[in-house]
């Protein structure tokens, strides 16, 4: 019986994660969930739940960068501004973003430290206030689209637009929300500091709320009132860091087409071309899944890395290829296996394929067959 063997260049599964960099984006709506009041105690509890999902990836020595959204939180900050304007001077929107970076960064750093200590995992954590350069001529400043703050009924929203002179739009069938400019991120200010902390094996919390939006004029930075989309900003950061993975966390374990309908279909693994076709067809809502798909496409195209969309509970499994929606440049082919260093033993006389479990790596795991599964004509399991 003739066999061929392709050897892995790495060690055991856990050891092979040491140099893999992962940018993980927490959603602001996961920190303050729908139907919650949004008080700080609720936010801390939600953040602790989210941090628990990172114990295993950190234990397995991934290099972790945590980013987070702030849509609900910065919306609440604006409401406080408006209600207290006759008592204390209001602060501009970019300063509100900076405030949420500080508060949520503090909460994430504290809760992550606590859960890691309980799990006997030693890792230092650093939080960085992060500015992001944008273009003053971005069309978002003329036609804002970023939903922030709480949800309202249409009747209340229309009254608020008249009374306060603000712009509100319907958000993915969940209600009406205030919208503000959300310009495209051009440059992460201070990325060198983030890179150096990663090299020192810190868990880094950065780019809160998509980053504090700034413009550059005459060589100087100046804040501008906007809220940058955290998925877009996380993609920019992950690409600039040359991260192996960009993980965008949401409220569902994977991406679906026709979500919420009787014929909804989960997407386990998709290529960039398939994702673009789904976007073109209109499967994803602008205020929910579309930005995540768009950011994933851009990351994979610009960096060659892997994008994953999943929920908090599935992070560890998703990084090992057993959960979430994976997006790569193309489906796995035999030459990719040779290049990436997978370990397979394939019998040309048998229609079965086996694997050594201790040699798997998350970037290859989706291509493996369990013992007893039937391969395709190349001796490999096809994706999706």
C-alpha positions in Angstrom: 0.0 0.0 0.0 1.5 3.3 -1.1 1.3 6.3 1.2 2.6 9.9 1.1 3.4 11.9 4.2 3.5 15.7 4.5 5.2 16.7 7.7 4.3 19.7 9.8 7.1 22.1 10.6 5.8 23.0 14.1 5.3 21.2 17.4 2.2 20.2 19.2 -1.0 22.2 18.7 -0.8 24.4 21.7 2.9 25.2 21.2 2.4 26.2 17.6 0.2 29.2 18.6 3.0 31.1 20.2 3.7 33.5 17.4 0.2 33.8 16.0 -1.3 37.3 16.4 -5.1 37.6 16.8 -7.1 40.9 16.8 -10.4 40.3 18.5 -13.1 42.9 18.3 -15.8 43.1 21.0 -19.0 44.7 19.9 -20.4 47.6 21.9 -23.8 46.0 21.8 -22.4 43.0 23.5 -21.1 45.2 26.3 -24.5 46.8 26.7 -27.1 44.4 25.4 -30.5 45.0 24.0 -33.2 45.4 26.6 -30.6 46.3 29.3 -30.5 49.6 31.1 -26.8 49.9 30.3 -25.7 50.7 33.9 -22.0 50.1 34.7 -22.7 46.9 36.7 -24.4 45.3 33.7 -21.5 46.3 31.5 -19.0 44.8 33.9 -20.9 41.5 34.0 -21.0 41.4 30.2 -17.3 42.2 29.9 -16.4 39.5 32.4 -18.4 37.0 30.3 -16.5 38.1 27.2 -13.1 37.9 28.9 -13.8 34.4 30.0 -13.9 33.4 26.4 -10.3 34.5 26.0 -8.8 32.3 28.7 -7.9 29.4 26.5 -6.5 31.4 23.6 -4.3 33.3 26.0 -3.3 30.1 27.8 -2.3 28.7 24.4 0.0 31.7 23.9 -1.7 33.6 21.1 -0.7 37.2 20.9 -4.0 38.9 21.6 -5.1 42.5 20.8 -8.6 43.4 22.0 -10.6 46.1 20.3 -14.1 47.1 21.2 -17.1 49.1 20.0 -18.9 51.8 21.9 -22.1 52.5 20.0 -24.5 52.3 23.0 -22.0 53.8 25.4 -21.1 56.9 23.4 -24.8 57.4 22.7 -25.5 57.5 26.4 -22.6 60.0 26.8 -24.2 62.3 24.3 -27.6 62.1 26.1 -25.8 63.1 29.3 -24.2 66.0 27.4 -27.6 67.3 26.3 -29.4 66.8 29.6 -26.6 68.5 31.7 -25.6 71.3 29.2 -27.2 73.9 31.5 -25.2 72.7 34.5 -21.8 71.6 33.1 -20.2 72.4 29.7 -20.8 69.7 27.1 -17.8 68.0 25.5 -17.4 67.2 21.8 -18.1 63.8 20.3 -14.5 62.9 19.8 -13.9 63.5 23.6 -16.9 61.3 24.3 -15.2 58.6 22.3 -12.0 59.1 24.4 -14.1 58.8 27.6 -15.6 55.5 26.5 -12.1 54.2 25.6 -10.9 55.0 29.1 -13.9 53.6 30.9 -14.3 50.4 28.8 -10.5 49.9 28.6 -10.3 50.0 32.4 -13.2 47.6 32.7 -11.8 45.1 30.2 -8.3 45.3 31.7 -9.6 44.7 35.2 -12.0 41.9 34.4 -9.5 40.1 32.1 -6.9 40.2 34.8 -9.3 38.8 37.3 -10.4 35.9 35.1 -6.9 35.0 34.1 -5.7 35.0 37.7 -8.5 32.6 38.7 -7.5 30.4 35.8 -3.8 30.5 36.9 -2.8 32.1 33.6 0.0 34.8 33.9 -0.1 37.5 31.3 0.4 41.3 31.6 -2.3 43.6 30.1 -2.0 47.1 28.8 -4.6 49.5 27.6 -3.8 52.2 25.0 -5.8 55.3 24.2 -5.8 55.2 20.5 -6.3 58.0 17.9 -7.2 57.2 14.3 -6.6 59.6 11.4 -9.6 60.2 9.0 -10.2 62.4 6.0 -12.2 65.6 6.5 -13.6 65.2 3.0 -15.1 61.7 3.7 -18.6 61.6 2.5 -19.8 60.4 5.9 -19.6 63.9 7.2 -22.3 64.9 4.7 -24.5 61.8 5.1 -23.9 60.2 8.5 -24.7 56.5 8.9 -23.2 55.2 12.2 -26.0 54.2 14.7 -25.2 55.0 18.3 -27.1 55.1 21.6 -30.4 53.4 22.6 -33.2 52.2 20.4 -36.4 54.3 20.0 -39.8 53.7 18.4 -40.4 55.6 15.1 -42.8 58.0 16.9 -40.3 58.9 19.6 -37.4 59.2 17.0 -39.4 61.6 14.8 -40.1 63.8 17.8 -36.4 63.8 18.9 -35.3 64.8 15.4 -37.6 67.8 15.5 -36.9 68.8 19.1 -33.1 68.3 19.1 -32.2 68.7 15.5 -30.4 65.3 15.3 -30.4 62.7 12.6 -32.0 59.3 13.3 -32.4 56.2 11.1 -34.0 52.8 11.4 -31.4 50.2 12.5 -31.8 46.7 11.0 -35.4 46.2 12.1 -34.5 46.7 15.8 -35.8 50.3 16.1 -34.6 53.8 15.5 -31.2 55.2 16.6 -29.3 58.4 16.4 -26.7 58.4 13.6 -23.4 60.3 13.4 -20.6 60.4 10.8 -18.5 57.3 10.6 -15.5 58.1 8.3 -13.1 55.5 7.0 -10.0 54.9 9.1 -6.8 55.9 7.3 -4.0 55.5 9.8 -3.7 54.1 13.4 -1.8 56.7 15.4 0.8 55.0 17.8 0.8 51.6 16.1 4.4 51.2 16.9 3.6 51.1 20.7 1.0 48.4 20.1 3.5 46.3 18.1 6.2 46.6 20.8 3.8 45.6 23.5 2.7 42.6 21.5 6.4 41.6 21.0 6.7 41.8 24.8 3.8 39.3 25.1 1.3 41.8 26.6 -2.4 41.4 25.9 -3.2 44.8 24.4 -6.5 46.6 24.7 -6.6 49.3 22.0 -8.7 51.1 19.4 -11.7 51.4 21.7 -14.9 52.6 19.9 -13.0 52.4 16.6 -10.4 54.9 17.8 -10.7 58.6 18.6 -11.2 60.3 15.2 -8.6 62.9 14.3 -7.6 64.9 11.3 -4.2 66.2 10.5 -3.7 69.9 9.6 -0.3 71.6 9.2 1.4 68.6 10.7 -0.8 68.7 13.9 -3.6 66.3 14.9 -7.0 67.7 15.9 -10.1 65.8 17.1 -13.2 65.8 14.9 -16.8 64.8 15.8 -17.4 61.3 14.5 -17.5 57.6 15.6 -15.4 55.2 13.5 -16.8 51.8 12.8 -14.9 49.4 15.1 -15.0 46.6 12.5 -13.4 48.8 9.9 -10.8 50.1 12.3 -10.0 46.6 13.6 -9.4 45.5 10.1 -7.0 48.4 9.5 -5.2 47.5 12.7 -5.1 43.8 12.0 -3.7 44.4 8.5 -1.1 46.9 9.7 0.0 44.4 12.4 0.1 41.6 9.9 -2.1 39.6 12.2 -2.8 35.9 11.4 -6.5 36.2 12.5 -9.1 38.9 12.7 -11.9 37.8 14.9 -15.1 39.8 14.8 -17.5 38.9 17.6 -21.2 39.3 17.3 -24.4 37.9 18.8 -24.6 34.8 16.7 -22.2 31.8 16.5 -21.7 32.2 12.7 -22.9 34.2 9.7 -26.2 33.3 8.1 -27.9 34.1 4.8 -31.6 34.8 5.0 -31.1 35.2 8.7 -34.3 34.9 10.8 -36.2 33.3 7.9 -37.4 29.7 7.5 -34.7 29.1 4.9 -31.8 30.6 6.8 -28.5 29.0 6.0 -25.3 29.0 8.2 -22.0 29.8 6.4 -19.2 27.7 7.8 -16.5 28.7 5.4 -16.6 31.2 2.6 -14.1 32.7 0.1 -13.7 36.4 -0.5 -15.4 36.0 -3.9 -18.4 34.3 -2.3 -18.6 36.9 0.4 -18.6 39.7 -2.3 -21.4 38.0 -4.1 -23.5 37.7 -1.0 -22.9 41.4 -0.3 -23.8 42.3 -3.8 -27.0 40.3 -3.5 -28.0 42.2 -0.4 -28.0 39.3 2.1 -26.5 41.4 4.9 -28.0 44.4 6.7 -26.0 47.7 6.6 -26.2 48.2 10.4 -25.4 44.7 11.5 -23.5 42.0 9.5 -22.5 44.0 6.4 -19.7 45.9 8.1 -18.2 42.7 9.5 -18.3 41.0 6.1 -16.8 44.0 4.5 -14.0 44.2 7.1 -13.3 40.5 6.7 -13.1 40.8 2.9 -10.7 43.7 3.2 -8.5 42.0 5.8 -8.2 38.8 3.8 -7.5 40.6 0.5 -4.9 43.0 2.0 -3.1 40.7 4.4 -3.7 37.1 3.3 -4.8 36.3 6.9 -8.0 34.5 8.0 -11.1 36.4 9.2 -13.5 34.7 11.6 -17.0 35.9 12.6 -18.5 34.2 15.7 -19.9 34.9 19.2 -18.1 35.1 22.6 -18.9 31.5 23.6 -17.3 30.1 20.4 -14.0 32.0 20.3 -11.7 29.2 21.4 -13.4 26.6 19.1 -13.5 29.1 16.2 -9.7 29.6 16.4 -9.3 25.9 16.1 -11.6 25.7 13.0 -14.5 24.1 14.7 -16.9 27.0 15.0 -17.8 30.3 13.5 -17.6 31.5 9.9 -14.1 31.4 8.4 -13.1 33.5 5.4 -10.0 32.9 3.4 -8.7 33.9 0.0 -9.6 30.5 -1.5 -10.6 27.0 -0.6 -7.8 24.8 0.6 -6.0 22.9 -2.1 -3.2 20.2 -1.9 -0.5 22.8 -2.8 -1.7 25.0 0.1 -1.2 22.1 2.5 2.3 21.5 1.3 3.1 25.2 1.6 1.4 25.6 5.1 3.0 22.5 6.6 0.1 20.3 7.4 0.7 16.7 8.5 -1.5 14.2 6.6 -1.2 10.5 5.8 -3.2 9.6 2.7 -3.6 6.1 1.3 -3.9 6.0 -2.4 -5.5 2.5 -2.2 -8.1 3.5 0.4 -10.9 6.0 0.4 -10.2 6.8 4.0 -8.0 9.5 5.4 -6.6 9.8 9.0 -4.9 12.5 11.0 -2.8 12.8 14.0 -4.7 15.0 16.4 -1.7 16.3 18.2 -0.3 17.8 15.1 -3.2 20.0 14.0 -3.0 23.8 13.7 -6.1 26.1 13.7 -5.3 27.5 10.3 -5.4 24.1 8.8 -8.0 22.4 11.0 -11.0 23.0 8.7 -9.3 21.0 6.0 -8.9 17.9 8.1 -11.1 14.8 8.0 -11.9 12.9 11.1 -10.9 9.3 10.9 -13.4 7.4 8.7 -14.5 10.4 6.6 -14.3 10.1 2.8 -12.0 12.5 1.0 -12.5 14.1 -2.4 -10.5 13.1 -5.5 -7.5 14.9 -4.1 -7.6 12.9 -0.9 -8.9 16.0 1.0 -12.0 17.2 2.5 -13.5 20.2 0.6 -14.5 23.3 2.5 -18.1 24.4 2.7 
